[in-house]
């Protein structure tokens, strides 16, 4: 048998780790069988081809996953929330810290600052919505994260999942599962195209989804983020697209009703947002440069809207009733969450924005930045 290539070796190690993390024999067996299929395919007539996300081209991803590129620009409906002062302060301090900027690690710091601020805000929004709908001031995020296929409440838990909105409360639907951030997340998928089977894999700088890391290939990842040094940012487009296509394919294989995936690539200063819609069409936003006035607010709200979409895609909140109503809702799901599109730059095809929850959350007390000398800010 021919030795495994670099991509296949990484994939096998990844599957072994996931098998070891399983609590049941059935879970272990699933990953063991996947490994054996790859090993046996080396001797079969149909050769399994490997493609590392970092080596992929846009054309390859388009062909393998059957994607198509839209001429529409992905843009926000409304910038609802102001940028929190600590985020502005942290980004300013980073510029003054005299870091070596010729490193991807430096670029990731700024992105991490943004993601932390957005996640804290998103959690606060969900908690406020929960409190308004139930009159319960308990924290929204459960201490024990339900499994992806869990639909019942956690018995005996003080942090049971509760409805988020009055309309959902009438039907007893629980709130969205908490979206977690997973740095350095390994992603891989096997996909057949034109009689050829491909193994596409890589390690996303960040992945966002619900559940535990060991089950994130069961269709529970919905957002991916890729960081690059400024001089290498041109390579980020294809790599992020590979991750988003992989995530979408995993959700298709897991029989998810909504398979929209989202993400962005950045060098910490310029941000470009990307989504693959349910019909397989790819949309890109404009590139937002934080050096331009007001663009930090745009980027901040863009990521918040993506978190909201991901939360609404959790198994507790995705549409489940089959029929024409479900099909229409799924078809338009990606257009109904905070976004609008412009075709040919003339505003045609714009969508009436949905109801947006405005910022009424009680922020934690910020530091009094007026007390900090200007030379330190």
C-alpha positions as CSV (number, residue, x, y, z in Angstrom):
1,X,0.0,0.0,0.0
2,X,1.3,3.4,-0.9
3,X,2.2,5.6,2.0
4,X,-0.3,8.3,3.0
5,X,0.5,11.8,1.9
6,X,0.8,14.8,4.2
7,X,-2.9,15.7,4.2
8,X,-4.1,12.2,4.7
9,X,-1.7,11.7,7.7
10,X,-3.0,14.8,9.4
11,X,-6.6,13.6,8.7
12,X,-5.9,10.2,10.2
13,X,-4.3,11.7,13.3
14,X,-7.3,14.0,13.7
15,X,-9.8,11.1,13.4
16,X,-7.8,9.1,16.0
17,X,-8.0,11.9,18.4
18,X,-11.7,12.3,17.9
19,X,-12.2,8.5,18.3
20,X,-10.3,8.6,21.6
21,X,-12.5,11.4,22.9
22,X,-15.7,9.5,22.3
23,X,-17.6,8.2,25.4
24,X,-19.3,5.3,23.6
25,X,-18.2,2.4,21.5
26,X,-20.5,3.5,18.7
27,X,-18.8,6.9,18.5
28,X,-15.3,5.3,18.4
29,X,-16.4,2.9,15.8
30,X,-17.6,5.7,13.5
31,X,-14.1,7.3,13.3
32,X,-12.3,3.9,13.1
33,X,-14.4,3.0,10.1
34,X,-13.7,6.3,8.4
35,X,-9.9,5.7,8.9
36,X,-10.2,2.2,7.4
37,X,-12.0,3.6,4.4
38,X,-9.2,6.0,3.7
39,X,-6.5,3.3,4.1
40,X,-8.4,0.8,1.9
41,X,-9.0,3.4,-0.8
42,X,-5.2,3.5,-1.4
43,X,-5.5,0.0,-3.0
44,X,-8.8,0.6,-4.8
45,X,-9.3,1.7,-8.4
46,X,-10.8,4.9,-7.4
47,X,-7.9,6.9,-6.0
48,X,-8.7,9.2,-3.1
49,X,-7.2,12.6,-3.9
50,X,-6.1,14.9,-1.1
51,X,-6.3,18.7,-1.1
52,X,-5.0,20.9,1.7
53,X,-7.1,24.0,2.2
54,X,-4.0,26.1,2.2
55,X,-3.0,24.8,-1.2
56,X,-6.4,25.1,-2.8
57,X,-7.3,27.5,-5.6
58,X,-10.7,29.2,-5.9
59,X,-11.3,27.3,-9.2
60,X,-10.6,23.9,-7.5
61,X,-13.0,24.6,-4.6
62,X,-15.7,25.9,-7.1
63,X,-15.4,22.7,-9.1
64,X,-15.1,20.1,-6.3
65,X,-18.0,21.5,-4.3
66,X,-20.2,22.7,-7.2
67,X,-20.3,26.3,-6.1
68,X,-21.2,29.3,-8.2
69,X,-20.3,33.0,-7.7
70,X,-22.9,35.6,-7.3
71,X,-22.6,39.1,-8.8
72,X,-24.3,40.5,-5.6
73,X,-22.4,42.3,-2.9
74,X,-23.1,41.1,0.7
75,X,-23.8,44.1,2.9
76,X,-25.4,45.0,6.2
77,X,-28.9,46.3,6.5
78,X,-28.2,48.4,9.6
79,X,-25.3,49.1,11.9
80,X,-27.3,48.8,15.1
81,X,-24.6,48.7,17.8
82,X,-21.9,51.1,18.8
83,X,-18.3,49.8,19.1
84,X,-17.5,49.2,22.8
85,X,-14.8,51.5,24.2
86,X,-12.6,48.7,25.4
87,X,-12.3,47.4,21.8
88,X,-11.2,50.8,20.5
89,X,-8.8,51.1,23.4
90,X,-7.3,47.6,22.9
91,X,-6.7,48.1,19.2
92,X,-5.1,51.5,19.8
93,X,-2.8,50.0,22.4
94,X,-1.8,47.2,20.0
95,X,-0.6,49.8,17.5
96,X,1.5,51.5,20.2
97,X,2.9,48.3,21.7
98,X,5.8,48.1,19.2
99,X,5.1,44.5,18.1
100,X,6.9,43.0,15.2
101,X,4.2,43.2,12.5
102,X,5.8,40.8,10.2
103,X,4.1,37.8,11.8
104,X,0.7,36.3,11.4
105,X,0.5,36.0,15.2
106,X,0.5,39.8,15.3
107,X,-2.4,40.0,12.9
108,X,-4.4,37.5,14.9
109,X,-4.2,39.7,18.1
110,X,-6.4,42.4,16.5
111,X,-8.9,39.8,15.2
112,X,-9.1,38.2,18.6
113,X,-9.8,41.5,20.2
114,X,-12.7,42.0,17.8
115,X,-14.1,38.4,18.2
116,X,-13.9,38.6,22.0
117,X,-15.9,41.9,22.0
118,X,-18.5,40.6,19.6
119,X,-18.9,37.3,21.6
120,X,-19.4,39.2,24.9
121,X,-21.9,41.5,23.2
122,X,-23.8,38.7,21.5
123,X,-24.1,36.8,24.8
124,X,-25.5,39.9,26.5
125,X,-28.0,40.4,23.7
126,X,-29.3,36.8,24.1
127,X,-29.5,37.1,27.8
128,X,-31.5,40.4,27.5
129,X,-33.9,38.8,25.0
130,X,-34.4,35.8,27.3
131,X,-35.0,38.1,30.3
132,X,-37.5,40.2,28.4
133,X,-39.4,37.1,27.2
134,X,-39.5,35.1,30.3
135,X,-38.9,37.6,33.1
136,X,-36.0,35.4,34.2
137,X,-32.8,37.2,35.0
138,X,-30.8,34.0,35.1
139,X,-27.8,33.7,32.6
140,X,-28.8,32.6,29.2
141,X,-25.8,30.5,28.4
142,X,-26.1,27.1,30.0
143,X,-23.3,25.7,32.1
144,X,-23.6,22.4,30.3
145,X,-23.7,22.6,26.6
146,X,-26.3,20.2,25.1
147,X,-25.3,17.7,22.5
148,X,-26.0,18.7,18.9
149,X,-28.9,16.2,18.7
150,X,-30.3,16.9,22.1
151,X,-33.8,18.4,21.9
152,X,-35.0,18.0,25.5
153,X,-34.2,20.2,28.4
154,X,-31.3,19.3,30.7
155,X,-33.1,17.7,33.7
156,X,-32.2,19.0,37.1
157,X,-30.0,21.8,35.7
158,X,-30.3,25.3,37.1
159,X,-29.5,26.6,33.6
160,X,-32.2,24.9,31.5
161,X,-32.6,26.1,28.0
162,X,-35.6,28.5,27.8
163,X,-37.4,30.3,24.9
164,X,-35.8,33.5,23.5
165,X,-38.8,35.3,22.3
166,X,-42.5,35.6,23.2
167,X,-43.5,34.0,19.9
168,X,-41.2,31.1,20.5
169,X,-42.4,30.8,24.1
170,X,-45.9,30.0,22.9
171,X,-44.6,26.9,21.2
172,X,-42.2,26.0,24.0
173,X,-39.1,26.3,21.7
174,X,-35.8,26.8,23.6
175,X,-33.3,29.5,23.0
176,X,-30.4,29.2,20.6
177,X,-27.5,27.0,21.7
178,X,-24.5,29.0,22.8
179,X,-22.0,29.6,20.0
180,X,-18.5,28.8,21.0
181,X,-15.2,29.9,19.5
182,X,-12.6,27.2,18.6
183,X,-9.1,28.4,17.7
184,X,-7.0,26.2,15.5
185,X,-10.0,24.0,14.4
186,X,-9.2,21.0,12.2
187,X,-11.8,20.6,9.4
188,X,-12.0,17.9,6.8
189,X,-14.6,16.3,4.5
190,X,-14.7,13.6,1.9
191,X,-16.7,14.6,-1.3
192,X,-17.2,12.8,-4.6
193,X,-17.2,14.8,-7.8
194,X,-17.4,13.3,-11.3
195,X,-16.3,9.8,-10.3
196,X,-13.4,11.2,-8.3
197,X,-13.3,11.3,-4.5
198,X,-11.6,14.1,-2.6
199,X,-10.4,14.6,0.9
200,X,-10.3,18.3,1.6
201,X,-8.8,19.3,5.0
202,X,-7.1,22.0,6.9
203,X,-6.9,23.9,10.1
204,X,-9.0,27.0,10.3
205,X,-7.6,29.8,12.5
206,X,-11.0,30.0,14.2
207,X,-14.2,28.1,13.8
208,X,-17.5,28.9,15.5
209,X,-20.2,26.4,16.3
210,X,-22.1,24.7,19.0
211,X,-21.2,21.6,21.0
212,X,-17.8,20.2,21.8
213,X,-14.7,20.3,19.7
214,X,-14.8,16.5,19.3
215,X,-18.2,16.6,17.5
216,X,-17.7,19.7,15.4
217,X,-17.5,17.6,12.2
218,X,-21.1,16.5,12.7
219,X,-22.4,19.6,11.0
220,X,-22.2,21.9,14.0
221,X,-19.7,24.4,12.7
222,X,-21.2,27.5,10.9
223,X,-18.5,30.2,10.8
224,X,-14.8,30.1,9.9
225,X,-12.2,32.8,10.1
226,X,-8.8,33.0,8.4
227,X,-6.0,35.4,9.3
228,X,-3.0,36.2,7.0
229,X,-0.1,38.7,7.0
230,X,-0.8,41.7,4.9
231,X,1.5,40.6,2.2
232,X,-0.2,37.2,2.1
233,X,-3.8,38.3,2.3
234,X,-4.4,37.4,-1.4
235,X,-4.1,33.7,-0.5
236,X,-6.7,33.9,2.2
237,X,-9.7,34.0,-0.2
238,X,-9.3,30.5,-1.5
239,X,-8.3,29.1,1.9
240,X,-11.4,30.5,3.6
241,X,-13.6,29.4,0.8
242,X,-12.2,25.9,1.2
243,X,-13.2,25.9,4.9
244,X,-16.6,27.3,4.2
245,X,-17.3,24.8,1.5
246,X,-16.1,22.0,3.9
247,X,-18.4,23.2,6.6
248,X,-21.3,23.4,4.2
249,X,-20.7,19.9,2.9
250,X,-20.5,18.5,6.5
251,X,-23.9,20.1,7.2
252,X,-25.3,18.7,4.0
253,X,-24.0,15.2,5.0
254,X,-25.6,15.7,8.4
255,X,-29.0,16.4,6.8
256,X,-29.2,19.9,8.1
257,X,-32.0,22.0,6.8
258,X,-30.1,25.2,6.7
259,X,-26.6,24.9,5.2
260,X,-25.6,28.5,4.9
261,X,-22.0,29.1,6.0
262,X,-20.2,32.4,6.7
263,X,-16.8,33.7,7.6
264,X,-14.2,36.4,7.0
265,X,-10.6,36.7,6.2
266,X,-8.4,39.5,7.5
267,X,-4.9,40.8,8.3
268,X,-6.3,42.6,11.4
269,X,-6.8,45.8,9.5
270,X,-8.7,44.9,6.3
271,X,-11.8,42.6,6.6
272,X,-13.7,40.8,3.8
273,X,-16.8,38.8,4.7
274,X,-17.9,35.7,2.7
275,X,-20.9,33.5,2.7
276,X,-22.1,30.4,0.8
277,X,-25.8,30.5,0.6
278,X,-28.2,27.5,0.7
279,X,-28.2,27.2,-3.1
280,X,-24.4,27.1,-3.2
281,X,-23.9,30.6,-4.5
282,X,-21.0,32.5,-3.0
283,X,-21.2,36.2,-2.0
284,X,-18.5,38.6,-0.9
285,X,-18.7,41.8,1.0
286,X,-16.6,44.9,0.2
287,X,-13.2,45.0,1.9
288,X,-13.4,47.2,5.0
289,X,-10.3,49.0,6.1
290,X,-10.2,50.0,9.7
291,X,-8.1,53.0,8.8
292,X,-11.2,54.5,7.2
293,X,-13.5,56.3,9.6
294,X,-16.5,54.3,10.8
295,X,-15.4,51.0,9.3
296,X,-14.7,49.4,12.7
297,X,-18.4,49.8,13.5
298,X,-19.3,48.2,10.2
299,X,-17.0,45.2,10.9
300,X,-18.2,44.9,14.5
301,X,-21.8,44.8,13.4
302,X,-21.1,42.5,10.5
303,X,-19.6,39.9,12.8
304,X,-22.5,40.3,15.3
305,X,-25.0,39.6,12.5
306,X,-23.1,36.5,11.6
307,X,-23.2,35.3,15.2
308,X,-27.0,35.9,15.2
309,X,-27.4,33.9,12.0
310,X,-25.3,31.0,13.5
311,X,-27.4,31.0,16.7
312,X,-30.6,30.8,14.6
313,X,-29.1,27.9,12.8
314,X,-28.7,25.8,15.9
315,X,-30.9,22.6,16.1
316,X,-33.2,24.2,18.6
317,X,-34.1,27.1,16.4
318,X,-33.8,25.9,12.8
319,X,-37.1,25.3,11.0
320,X,-38.2,21.7,11.5
321,X,-41.8,21.5,10.2
322,X,-41.6,20.0,6.7
323,X,-43.6,21.3,3.8
324,X,-43.8,24.4,1.5
325,X,-43.5,26.8,4.4
326,X,-40.2,25.2,5.5
327,X,-38.8,25.1,2.0
328,X,-39.5,28.8,1.5
329,X,-38.1,29.7,4.9
330,X,-34.9,27.7,4.2
331,X,-34.5,29.2,0.8
332,X,-34.7,32.8,2.1
333,X,-33.0,32.2,5.5
334,X,-29.7,33.8,4.6
335,X,-31.5,36.9,3.3
336,X,-33.6,37.4,6.4
337,X,-30.9,37.9,9.0
338,X,-29.6,41.5,9.0
339,X,-28.2,41.5,5.4
340,X,-29.2,43.0,2.1
341,X,-27.7,42.7,-1.3
342,X,-27.0,45.1,-4.1
343,X,-27.0,43.8,-7.7
344,X,-24.8,45.7,-10.2
345,X,-24.3,48.4,-7.6
346,X,-27.8,50.0,-8.1
347,X,-29.6,48.7,-5.1
348,X,-31.8,46.4,-7.1
349,X,-32.9,43.3,-5.3
350,X,-32.5,44.8,-1.8
351,X,-34.5,43.1,0.9
352,X,-36.8,44.8,3.4
353,X,-34.9,44.5,6.7
354,X,-36.2,42.3,9.5
355,X,-37.1,43.5,13.0
356,X,-33.8,44.2,14.7
357,X,-33.3,44.2,18.4
358,X,-31.7,47.5,19.4
359,X,-29.1,47.9,22.0
360,X,-30.8,48.0,25.3
361,X,-28.5,45.6,27.1
362,X,-26.8,46.7,30.3
363,X,-23.1,46.7,29.6
364,X,-20.7,45.9,32.3
365,X,-19.1,49.0,33.7
366,X,-16.4,50.2,31.3
367,X,-13.1,51.7,32.7
368,X,-13.2,55.5,32.9
369,X,-11.1,56.2,29.9
370,X,-11.2,59.9,30.6
371,X,-9.0,59.3,33.6
372,X,-6.2,57.7,31.5
373,X,-3.6,60.2,30.3
374,X,-3.7,60.8,26.6
375,X,-0.2,59.6,26.1
376,X,-1.3,56.2,27.4
377,X,-4.4,55.9,25.1
